[in-house]
Amino acid sequence: MEVLIVWQLWLTGLIGIWLIISPWVYGFSSDAGAMWNSVIFGIIVFILAIWVGTGQKNNKS
């Protein structure tokens, strides 16, 4: 498995955060389906970025 560079993990985490806040930034928070889709996928992306980052930190021994 190829090791991801730290900036890629940070960028992925920021994309997750952006997905979480984008319904309010772009004004589609009144559409419940689109809002929850964006929030849930943002949370998943953010958690996976953290998980991969901590896994790589532990494997660098």
C-alpha positions as CSV (number, residue, x, y, z in Angstrom):
1,M,0.0,0.0,0.0
2,E,1.3,3.4,-1.0
3,V,1.9,5.8,1.9
4,L,-0.2,9.0,1.6
5,I,1.5,12.3,2.0
6,V,0.5,14.4,5.0
7,W,-0.9,17.2,2.9
8,Q,-3.2,14.7,1.2
9,L,-4.7,13.7,4.5
10,W,-5.2,17.3,5.5
11,L,-6.9,18.1,2.2
12,T,-9.2,15.1,2.6
13,G,-10.1,16.3,6.1
14,L,-10.8,19.8,4.8
15,I,-13.0,18.4,2.0
16,G,-15.0,16.5,4.7
17,I,-15.4,19.7,6.7
18,W,-16.5,21.5,3.5
19,L,-19.1,18.9,2.8
20,I,-20.5,19.3,6.3
21,I,-20.8,23.1,6.1
22,S,-21.7,23.5,2.4
23,P,-25.5,23.3,2.8
24,W,-25.4,26.5,4.8
25,V,-22.8,28.2,2.7
26,Y,-24.6,27.5,-0.5
27,G,-28.1,27.9,1.0
28,F,-29.6,24.5,0.3
29,S,-30.1,23.6,4.0
30,S,-33.9,23.8,3.5
31,D,-33.7,20.8,1.2
32,A,-33.5,18.1,3.9
33,G,-32.4,15.3,1.6
34,A,-29.5,17.2,0.0
35,M,-28.5,18.7,3.4
36,W,-28.3,15.3,5.2
37,N,-26.6,13.7,2.2
38,S,-23.8,16.4,2.3
39,V,-23.5,16.3,6.1
40,I,-23.4,12.5,6.4
41,F,-20.8,12.0,3.6
42,G,-18.8,14.9,5.0
43,I,-18.7,13.1,8.4
44,I,-17.7,9.9,6.7
45,V,-14.9,11.5,4.7
46,F,-13.6,13.4,7.7
47,I,-13.6,10.3,9.9
48,L,-11.8,8.2,7.3
49,A,-9.2,10.9,6.8
50,I,-8.5,10.9,10.6
51,W,-8.5,7.0,10.6
52,V,-6.0,6.7,7.8
53,G,-3.8,9.5,9.3
54,T,-3.6,7.8,12.7
55,G,-3.0,4.4,11.0
56,Q,-0.1,5.8,9.1
57,K,1.3,7.5,12.2
58,N,1.3,4.2,14.0
59,N,2.9,2.3,11.1
60,K,6.0,4.6,10.9
61,S,8.0,2.8,13.5
